[in-house]
Amino acid sequence: MKRRAAIALALSILLLLIFITLVGWEDVLDSIERASLPVYAVAVLGSLGTLVFRSAVWHRVLIVVDKRRPYWLVGLIFATASFIKYVTPYGQIASGVGNAAIVNRYTGTSYEESLAAVVSADALTYMPYYTFGFVGLLYVFGRLPPPIDPRPYILPSITVLGAVVVGAALLWWGRSRLANAFVTALLGVRRLVARVSPKLAQRLTRENIENRLEGFAVTLELVSRDRRAMGIAMVAAHLGWLGLALALYASASAVGSPIPFGVALLVVALSKIGFIVPTPGGLGGVEATLAASVYLLAPSAVGMTVATATAIAILYRFATYWFTIAVGGTASLGLTVLDPQPPVSE
């Protein structure tokens, strides 16, 4: 597992270097060298704020599903989970199951409650991409004239948004059928699982799976009903997301090509598109998306070039992605020191 993650990370860095070379690495490095360190320090502080407030989201949700835990412990767990999410391919999508195992391991919360907490927290932290992203969209296209012609993008955007809403509604209304299909699928692969782990296959009974799903559903319902706690968590999630926008805004200001904060809001929201690339943390894809978005959406008065936009994207990712990996890696070592024993199988 570690070897595959290391190989994927190395290939991602190679992809990023190819992208920088195509843009013109000399011009990109020149822009980075001109960056003001005191201004860029604000970007790192913004990223740190994101970690603090997103840890607060986890802390609040875990209080609802189980009991109050020390904030420092939840912070270490969240940082460790973020580290794993950022160093594994498709970690943004597939990390929930692993993160729930981490929460279960270090808090003693049942696995289904841990998974419900992680799913709820992730939903809250992703919400600002739409709320603040929409604010940024209104700002950008409210300018006269807008930086780009919006007409070719209106219909595709409405289609994608409609598909997301309809898909979410169908999943919610058909959740019972979806749960039954999930149980049937697990029972269908029981024989294959038995060849790898007979002990795990013994737990794949219909009764056990249905009890786990019921516990997960009950916990999700409990979380959704606590409006006060979810309101606090939602505020923390939005404050944490603003830290990302601040990091991008400070990165652009550091290289002497400041962009409006409204543009930063929209660009950070659009950066999620880059995570489609199957690399750890969307490495390469996110940088390309950020650079293209900054270049296209920056006001003409800024005189933004492709090389400068790429430098801004790289600085932003150093302050967010690589900084999070450093903090998360340190946090994972801290958890290992606090609890050096390997997990005990149920």
N, C-alpha and C positions, 0 to 999 in steps of 0.2 A: 504493500500500500504506500509506504513512504517513498519507495523507489519510483513507483508510477507517478506520484505527486511531484517528485523532484524532476523527473523527465518532462512532465507536462509544463512545469514552471520554466524550465530551461528553454523549451520550444516556444513558449509564450514570449519570453524575453527576446529570443531570436526574431520572432515575428514583429515585435515592437521595434527592434533595431533596423529591420528591413524597411518598416514604415518611415522611420526617421531618415534613413538614407535616401529614400525616394523623395522626401520633402526637401532634403538638403541639410545634412547634419551640421555643417559648418555654420549656417545661418541660425539653426535651432540652438546650437551651443552658444553662439554669440548672444542671442537673446537671453538665455539662461544666465550667462556670466554677468549680464548687465542688471540682473535682478537685485533689488534692494533687500538685504537680509532682514532689517527691522520690519519692513512691510510684510515680507514673506512669513515672518514669525507669527503674524496675525492669522495666516492660513493654518498653521499648525495648531494654534489655539482654538480656531474654529473646529478643526477636526477633533481635538480633545474634548471640546464641548459636546460634539456629536456622540462620542463614546459615553460621556457622563450621563447625558439625557436619555440615550437609548438603554443604558443600564438601568436607569430609573423606570423606564417602561417595563422591563423584565421584573424589576423589584416589585412594582405595583401589581402586576398580573399574578406573580407567584404568591403574593399575600392573599389574593382572592381565591386561588385554587387550592392553597394548602395553609401556610401560616407565614408569619413574618420571619424573614431571614436577615442576617446582617448585610447591610448594603455593600460592604467591601467584598463579601463572599459572592454576592450576585454580580458585582462588577468584574471579579476575576472570571466567573463562569461565562459571562457575556463576552468578555474579551477573548477568552479561549475559543468560544463558539465562533466568533468573528474570524479568528485566525484560521480555523478549520474551513470555514466557508470560503475564505479568500485564497486558500492554497490548493483547493481541489477543483477540478473541472466541473462546471455546472453546479458549483457550490451554492449559488443563489437559489437553485430549485431543489437540489437533493439534500441540503444540509439539515433540514428540519428533523429528520429521523435521528441523525447523529447528535444534533444539539439536544434533543429530548433525552437521549441516553446520558449526555453530560450532566444535564440538570438532575436527572434521576440518580446519577452516581454520587453527586456532591451535595445534594439537599435531602435525599431520602424520599422525595416526592415520588409517588407511583408513576410508572412510565406513561400510562395514558393521560394522567393529569399533567405530566411534564410536556407531553406532545401537544396537548390542548393549549397549554400556556405559551409554548413556543409559536404555535400557529397564530394565536391571538396577538402576541407581541409583534410578530412579523407583519401581520395585517395592519396593525397600527403604525408601524414604522414605514410601511410602503404608502400609506394614505397621503402623506404630504407631497409625494411625487405627482399626484393628481391635483390636489388643492392648490399648492403653491405653484405647480407647473401651469395651472390654468391662469393664475394671477400673472405669471410671467408672460403667458401667451397674450393676455389682454393688453399688457404693457407694450409688447413688441409690435403687435399689429394695430395698436391704437396710435402709434406714431405715424406722422404724415411726412413723407411717404414711408411705408413699411420697408424694411431692409430687403425683403424678397416678396415676390408675387404670391399671395396666399391661395389664390384660386385653385391651382393644381393639387393642393394638399387638403382642401376642405372635405371633399367627398371621401377620400381614403381615411381621413381622421375620424369622420362620423361613422364610417363603416366599422373600423376597428373598435371604437368606443361602444357602438351598438352591439357588436359581437361579444365583447367582454361582459356587458350588462346582461344580455340574453343568456350567455353561457353560465354566468353566476346564478341567475334566476332558475335555470333548468336544473343545475346541480342542487340548489336548495330545495326546490319542489320535489325533485326525484331522489332525495338523499336516502330514503328507505331502500329504493331499488338499487341505488349505487352501493349501499352497505351490503345488501344481499349478494350483489355481483362480486364485491370484494371478498366476501366470505367464501363464495363458490370458487373463486380463482385461487385462493390460498389452499383450500382443500384439494384442488386439482393438482397443485404442485407438491403435495405432501410427500409423495413417493420420491420425487427428485431430491427434496430436502433431506429425506431420510438417508440417502446415500452420502451426503456431506456431514450432516449432524443428526444422528438418531435421537439425541436428547431434545433437540429443537422440534423435530417432527412429532414427538410425543405430545408436545404442547399445542400442536396445530389441530385441535379438535374444534368442532363447530361451537360447542358450549363455551370454550375458553376464548375463542376469537370474538364471539358475539358479546361476551361479558366485557372484553377489552374495548370493543367499539361502543358499547353502551356507556362505559365509564368515560370514554373520550367525549361522547356526545353530551352527557350530563355536565361535564366540566365546562365545555364550550357554552352551554346554556347558562351555567352559573356565572361565567365571566361576562356574558352579554347582558345579564340582568343587573349587575352591579354598575349602575350608570355613573355614580360618583367616582368610583375607582377608574372606570374606563375613560371618564372625562379628564381626570388628572393625567392618566397615561397618554391620552391623545394630545394634550397640551405639551407634555414632555417630548412626544414623538415629533411634533412640529418644531419645537425649539431645537431639538437635535438635528433635524433636517436643515434648519437655517444655518447651522454650523457648516454644512457642506457648501451652501451658497456663499457664505462668508469666505470659505477657503478658496473658492473659485474667484470671487471678487478681489481678494487680496493677492492671489497669484497673478491676475491680470494687471493689477496696480503695481505690483513689484517689478514687472518688466517694462513699465512705462507706457502701457496700453490699456488704461482703465476702461472697463465696460460698465454700463448702468446695472444697478443691482437687479432690476427687473429682467434684464437679459441673463444675468447669472442664474436667476430662478428657473427660467425656461431651459437653459443649457444643462443644468444639473438634472432636471426632469428628463430631458432627452437622452442623457447619458445612459439611462437604463437600457436603451436599444443596443448598446455595445455589449451588454452581457449575453446577447444571443450567441456570440462567438464562444465555442466550447473550450475556453482556456481558463485557467485559474483566475478568478476575479475578473473575467472578461478582458484580461490583459491583451493589449493590442487593439481589440475592438472598441473598448471604452475610450482609449486615447484618440483613436481615429474619429469616433463620434463627437467627442468633445472638441477636437480641433476643427472639424468641419462645421459644427454648430457655432462655435465662437467666431469663426471666419465669416460665416454667412449672416449672422445676426448682429454682429458688432456695428455700431453706427459708422457711417462713412467717414465722419470727422476724425475717428480714431486712427484711420489709416492702417487697419489690421492687415497683416500679410499671413500667408499660410505658415511660414516658418515661425512667426511670433505666436500664432494661434496654437501651433504644435508645442511650442515651449511652454505656453500657459497650461496646456493639457498635461504635460509631463510634470510640471511643478505642482499642479493640483493633485495629481495622483501620488506624488511623493508625500504630500501632506496628508492624504487621506488613506489610500490603499497601502502603501509601504509603511506608513506610520502605524496603521492599524495592525499590520502583520508583526511589526516590532513589539508593539504593546501586547498583542495577543499571544505571541510566542513567549514573552516574559511572564505573562499571566499563567500560561499553561505550565511553565516550569514551577511557578509558585504553588499551583494546585498540586503538582506532583510532590513537592516538598511537604505540603500540609497533609497529604494523603498518599503516601508512596505505595500502598498496597494495590495490586491489580484488582479490577472489578471482579466480583464473585458472581458467577452465573446463577440465574434463578433455578 
